[in-house]
Amino acid sequence: MGKKGTRLFQKETNSFESSRNIVELEVLESRRHLRQKVNELIRLGTNPSASTEEIQRHLSLSLTRFGSQLSSQLLRSLNRDDPQERQSIVWLLILLNDTQTIAPLRHILLDKRLPRSIRLSASLALAGMGATAETNENYRRNPLYAIS
């Protein structure tokens, strides 16, 4: 009688583990979709025929689907060898203009263990977002005017 009771309990544990595996698989699938979407955005950013409006539209759709995970994945993607892809990521970060990315970008900028090209990309993203002391200081002293 005692063995039957433990056998039933083991079945319940196994069904819980299999359901947990399904959840883990869904999380992995969601992360895979996020990486694919970021790679698609990077390719779109390197495409010279893509307009800024089109990139912003895709970025906005991705932001509504993935939320803050999108900017985190873009920050992780900054560590690439291809300079055109890094330039595209910087452009996407500037267009996204997420204030939550400022602190990680500053951390990347100051990390001497990272390659200089990646630190420079982080610096360019910060400058494009207007999040550096130099851009704020120069703007206050000498406002920029468009000449038509």
FENKA-V619062 format. One line per field, one symbol per residue. phi: phi as a letter, one per 30 degrees, with the letter a starting at -180 (. if undefined). A space follows every 10 residues. Layout:
phi: ???
This chain:
phi: .ddddddddd dddddddddd dddddddddd dddddddddd dddddddddd dddddddddd dddddciddd dddddddddb dddddddddd ddddddhddd ddddddddec dddddedddd dddddddddi ccdddddddd dbddbdcc
